[in-house]
């Protein structure tokens, strides 16, 4: 049984950490909300989220949305959202609820 590799990005009231996070293609990142408010992690750019291939906020709620680098909604404090990065590159992201909070995942 293979263990899924999972990296963790923590969101606190100070923002996302670590950033940048370097991972290998195919690895999963868990975005954990340890802040005092809801978060909504999503690909750059705000507000369209279209930088990561195949991602577009307008596709939220339709089939295939799970393949997008877009949580498509708020994650409550204590909750988390995971995404598997299959595309190599440097992928900036942000909190859609507070776009001044941003980070980057580097996929090698």
Secondary structure as UniProt FT lines:
FT   STRAND          6..12
FT   TURN            13..14
FT   STRAND          15..17
FT   STRAND          21..23
FT   TURN            25..26
FT   STRAND          28..33
FT   STRAND          41..43
FT   TURN            46..48
FT   TURN            53..54
FT   HELIX           57..59
FT   TURN            60..61
FT   TURN            63..64
FT   HELIX           65..67
FT   TURN            77..78
FT   STRAND          80..84
FT   STRAND          89..95
FT   TURN            96..97
FT   STRAND          98..107
//
